[in-house]
Amino acid sequence: MHWFREFLKERRIKERYIPYYVRWVTKCYAFLGEEFSARLDGSQEEKFLKQITLIARSGRLGRPTMP
């Protein structure tokens, strides 16, 4: 995921937010069972977002924390 961190830095994402972006992308690929080299399509992204919505509504996500 080093390349993704560098991509975010190049896009001037604040350093403190980068771990959160990396975590979400890592979780998405793990949930879908895809390698990081795979390009996701809209239906895969939607599947992941629906899943985390269900988790959030069930209360299993917990409260977000900031560094």
C-alpha positions in Angstrom: 0.0 0.0 0.0 3.0 2.3 -0.1 2.1 3.4 -3.6 -1.4 4.4 -2.4 0.1 6.4 0.5 2.3 8.2 -2.0 -0.6 8.8 -4.3 -2.6 10.4 -1.5 0.4 12.6 -0.5 0.7 13.8 -4.1 -2.9 14.7 -4.0 -2.2 16.8 -0.9 -4.3 14.8 1.4 -3.5 15.8 5.0 -1.0 13.4 6.5 -3.2 12.7 9.5 -6.0 11.4 7.3 -3.9 9.1 5.1 -4.0 6.1 7.6 -7.8 6.2 7.4 -7.9 6.1 3.6 -5.5 3.3 3.6 -7.5 1.4 6.1 -10.8 1.7 4.2 -9.2 0.7 0.9 -7.5 -2.3 2.6 -10.8 -3.4 4.2 -12.6 -3.0 0.9 -10.2 -5.2 -1.0 -10.2 -7.8 1.8 -14.0 -7.9 1.9 -14.2 -8.4 -1.9 -11.3 -10.9 -1.9 -9.4 -9.0 -4.5 -5.7 -8.3 -4.9 -4.6 -4.6 -4.6 -3.5 -4.8 -8.3 -7.2 -5.4 -9.3 -9.2 -2.5 -10.5 -12.6 -2.4 -8.9 -15.8 -1.6 -10.8 -18.8 0.3 -9.5 -20.8 -2.7 -8.5 -17.9 -4.0 -6.3 -17.6 -0.6 -4.6 -21.4 -0.5 -4.1 -21.3 -4.0 -2.6 -18.7 -2.8 0.0 -20.5 0.4 0.8 -23.8 -1.5 1.3 -22.0 -3.9 3.7 -20.5 -1.2 5.8 -23.8 0.6 5.9 -25.4 -2.5 7.3 -22.7 -2.9 9.9 -23.0 0.8 10.9 -26.8 0.5 11.3 -26.3 -2.6 13.5 -24.0 -0.6 15.8 -21.1 -2.9 15.3 -18.8 -0.2 13.8 -18.4 1.7 17.1 -17.6 5.4 17.4 -15.1 6.8 14.9 -11.9 8.0 16.5 -9.4 10.6 15.3 -5.7 10.5 16.0 
